[in-house]
């Protein structure tokens, strides 16, 4: 199954960060998105099944690591790649996400130059290849 057929659950409160994450994923080839902006909707979609990749923010409004912990405690839990793409770069928050079991933590900035955007896109593609090898 190619990435175009993979269903991505996006969990973001702010539209700017969500839009950046979605654009990055679309440029890689992902096309099927479910977008939610809170923990309860995210968990409901995870429990319903059919999600191939979770991409979340890690911020005051959306705690991706906490959502992952709640998902792992659920009886319907099944391993799904869980990636955080966030503007939040504090080391203690990144370590907290790692301890929660986040598969990748990708730090972004909305103010990237064109060469930096290409570099970011390449890095994200490489990180996600381990979940969806061609």
C-alpha contacts under 8 A as a table, 3 or more apart, distances in Angstrom:
res1	aa1	res2	aa2	distance
1	X	5	X	6.37
1	X	6	X	7.49
2	X	5	X	5.66
2	X	6	X	6.97
2	X	132	X	7.76
2	X	134	X	7.19
3	X	6	X	4.99
3	X	29	X	6.00
3	X	30	X	5.27
3	X	31	X	7.76
3	X	132	X	7.03
4	X	29	X	5.54
4	X	30	X	4.62
4	X	31	X	5.15
4	X	32	X	6.95
5	X	30	X	7.30
5	X	31	X	7.10
5	X	32	X	6.79
6	X	30	X	6.72
6	X	31	X	7.58
6	X	32	X	6.43
6	X	51	X	7.60
6	X	52	X	5.63
6	X	53	X	7.40
7	X	30	X	7.87
7	X	31	X	7.70
7	X	32	X	4.91
7	X	33	X	5.84
7	X	34	X	7.46
7	X	50	X	7.06
7	X	51	X	5.25
7	X	52	X	5.24
7	X	53	X	6.54
8	X	30	X	7.69
8	X	32	X	6.12
8	X	33	X	4.85
8	X	34	X	6.23
8	X	51	X	6.14
8	X	52	X	6.02
8	X	53	X	4.82
8	X	54	X	5.75
8	X	55	X	7.08
9	X	33	X	5.95
9	X	34	X	4.90
9	X	35	X	6.04
9	X	36	X	7.58
9	X	42	X	7.58
9	X	45	X	7.93
9	X	51	X	6.56
9	X	52	X	7.96
9	X	53	X	6.29
9	X	54	X	4.79
9	X	55	X	6.13
10	X	18	X	7.32
10	X	22	X	7.85
10	X	33	X	6.89
10	X	34	X	6.08
10	X	35	X	4.79
10	X	36	X	6.25
10	X	54	X	6.21
10	X	55	X	5.00
10	X	56	X	5.77
11	X	18	X	7.69
11	X	35	X	6.18
11	X	36	X	5.13
11	X	37	X	5.46
11	X	38	X	6.86
11	X	39	X	7.97
11	X	42	X	6.71
11	X	54	X	7.71
11	X	55	X	6.32
11	X	56	X	4.54
11	X	57	X	6.35
11	X	62	X	7.46
11	X	64	X	7.70
12	X	15	X	7.11
12	X	17	X	7.21
12	X	18	X	5.54
12	X	35	X	7.64
12	X	36	X	6.54
12	X	37	X	4.95
12	X	38	X	7.36
12	X	56	X	6.05
12	X	57	X	5.48
12	X	62	X	6.40
13	X	18	X	7.64
13	X	36	X	7.90
13	X	37	X	4.70
13	X	38	X	6.99
13	X	57	X	7.89
13	X	61	X	6.24
13	X	62	X	6.29
14	X	17	X	5.89
14	X	18	X	6.33
15	X	18	X	4.94
15	X	19	X	5.83
16	X	19	X	5.14
16	X	20	X	6.28
17	X	20	X	5.12
17	X	21	X	6.21
17	X	57	X	7.75
17	X	86	X	7.04
17	X	87	X	7.54
17	X	110	X	7.67
18	X	21	X	5.20
18	X	22	X	6.06
18	X	57	X	7.95
19	X	22	X	5.06
19	X	23	X	6.05
20	X	23	X	5.22
20	X	24	X	6.25
20	X	110	X	7.28
21	X	24	X	5.20
21	X	25	X	6.28
21	X	55	X	7.99
21	X	85	X	6.47
22	X	25	X	5.10
22	X	26	X	6.03
23	X	26	X	5.02
23	X	27	X	6.12
24	X	27	X	5.27
24	X	28	X	6.50
24	X	121	X	6.26
24	X	124	X	7.90
25	X	28	X	5.10
25	X	29	X	6.41
25	X	30	X	5.47
25	X	31	X	7.99
26	X	29	X	4.95
26	X	30	X	4.85
26	X	31	X	6.01
27	X	30	X	7.39
27	X	121	X	7.73
28	X	121	X	7.52
28	X	125	X	6.29
36	X	41	X	6.21
36	X	42	X	6.22
37	X	41	X	7.40
37	X	42	X	7.72
37	X	62	X	7.67
38	X	41	X	5.73
38	X	42	X	6.32
38	X	62	X	6.81
39	X	42	X	5.09
39	X	43	X	6.18
39	X	62	X	7.40
39	X	67	X	6.15
40	X	43	X	5.20
40	X	44	X	6.14
41	X	44	X	5.01
41	X	45	X	6.30
42	X	45	X	5.34
42	X	46	X	6.28
42	X	67	X	7.76
43	X	46	X	4.98
43	X	47	X	6.07
43	X	67	X	7.36
43	X	70	X	7.92
43	X	71	X	6.57
44	X	47	X	5.19
44	X	48	X	6.21
45	X	48	X	5.06
45	X	49	X	6.57
45	X	51	X	7.65
46	X	49	X	5.34
46	X	50	X	7.67
46	X	51	X	6.49
46	X	71	X	7.58
47	X	76	X	6.15
47	X	77	X	7.51
51	X	54	X	7.32
51	X	80	X	7.51
52	X	80	X	6.13
52	X	81	X	7.19
53	X	80	X	5.96
53	X	81	X	5.22
53	X	82	X	6.27
53	X	83	X	7.75
54	X	80	X	7.09
54	X	81	X	6.24
54	X	82	X	4.78
54	X	83	X	6.10
55	X	82	X	6.07
55	X	83	X	4.84
55	X	84	X	5.49
55	X	85	X	6.65
56	X	62	X	7.74
56	X	64	X	5.41
56	X	82	X	7.73
56	X	83	X	6.41
56	X	84	X	4.82
56	X	85	X	6.21
56	X	86	X	7.64
57	X	62	X	5.92
57	X	63	X	6.82
57	X	64	X	5.75
57	X	84	X	5.58
57	X	85	X	5.79
57	X	86	X	5.12
58	X	61	X	7.95
58	X	62	X	5.72
58	X	63	X	4.94
58	X	64	X	5.13
58	X	65	X	7.12
58	X	84	X	6.60
58	X	85	X	7.65
58	X	86	X	5.91
58	X	88	X	6.53
58	X	93	X	7.94
59	X	62	X	5.16
59	X	63	X	5.72
59	X	64	X	7.86
59	X	86	X	7.67
59	X	88	X	6.44
60	X	63	X	6.63
63	X	66	X	5.36
63	X	67	X	6.41
64	X	67	X	5.04
64	X	68	X	6.23
64	X	84	X	6.93
64	X	97	X	7.64
65	X	68	X	5.09
65	X	69	X	6.27
65	X	96	X	7.38
65	X	97	X	4.98
65	X	100	X	5.59
65	X	101	X	7.57
65	X	102	X	6.69
66	X	69	X	5.01
66	X	70	X	6.22
66	X	100	X	7.39
67	X	70	X	5.14
67	X	71	X	6.16
68	X	71	X	5.01
68	X	72	X	6.17
68	X	82	X	7.51
68	X	100	X	6.99
68	X	101	X	7.49
68	X	102	X	7.39
69	X	72	X	5.15
69	X	73	X	6.40
69	X	100	X	6.13
69	X	101	X	7.86
70	X	73	X	5.18
70	X	74	X	6.53
71	X	74	X	5.24
71	X	77	X	6.09
72	X	77	X	5.53
72	X	78	X	7.78
73	X	77	X	7.10
74	X	77	X	5.32
81	X	103	X	6.26
81	X	131	X	6.86
82	X	102	X	5.53
82	X	103	X	5.45
82	X	104	X	7.02
83	X	102	X	6.10
83	X	103	X	5.65
83	X	104	X	4.80
83	X	105	X	5.96
83	X	106	X	7.56
84	X	102	X	7.22
84	X	104	X	6.23
84	X	105	X	4.76
84	X	106	X	5.99
85	X	105	X	6.10
85	X	106	X	4.71
85	X	107	X	5.92
85	X	108	X	6.73
86	X	89	X	7.64
86	X	105	X	7.68
86	X	106	X	6.42
86	X	107	X	5.27
86	X	108	X	5.78
87	X	107	X	5.65
87	X	108	X	5.12
87	X	109	X	5.84
87	X	110	X	7.99
88	X	93	X	7.67
88	X	107	X	6.93
89	X	93	X	7.28
89	X	94	X	6.83
89	X	107	X	6.37
90	X	93	X	5.45
90	X	94	X	6.42
91	X	94	X	5.07
91	X	95	X	6.10
92	X	95	X	5.10
92	X	96	X	6.06
93	X	96	X	4.94
93	X	97	X	6.23
94	X	97	X	5.16
94	X	98	X	6.27
94	X	105	X	7.04
95	X	98	X	4.96
95	X	99	X	6.19
96	X	99	X	5.17
96	X	100	X	6.32
97	X	100	X	5.05
97	X	101	X	6.59
97	X	102	X	5.67
97	X	105	X	7.76
98	X	101	X	5.21
98	X	102	X	5.24
98	X	103	X	7.44
98	X	105	X	7.90
99	X	102	X	7.46
102	X	105	X	7.05
104	X	127	X	7.41
106	X	124	X	7.49
108	X	120	X	7.94
109	X	112	X	6.16
112	X	115	X	7.99
112	X	116	X	5.62
112	X	117	X	5.83
113	X	116	X	5.18
113	X	117	X	6.13
114	X	117	X	5.04
114	X	118	X	6.39
115	X	118	X	5.18
115	X	119	X	6.25
116	X	119	X	4.96
116	X	120	X	6.08
117	X	120	X	5.05
117	X	121	X	6.09
118	X	121	X	5.07
118	X	122	X	6.16
119	X	122	X	5.15
119	X	123	X	6.21
120	X	123	X	5.06
120	X	124	X	6.15
121	X	124	X	5.23
121	X	125	X	6.10
122	X	125	X	5.12
122	X	126	X	6.26
123	X	126	X	5.19
123	X	127	X	6.26
124	X	127	X	5.08
124	X	128	X	6.17
125	X	128	X	5.29
125	X	129	X	6.13
126	X	129	X	5.21
126	X	130	X	7.43
127	X	130	X	6.32
128	X	131	X	5.48
128	X	132	X	6.51
129	X	132	X	5.01
129	X	133	X	5.10
129	X	134	X	7.69
130	X	133	X	5.85
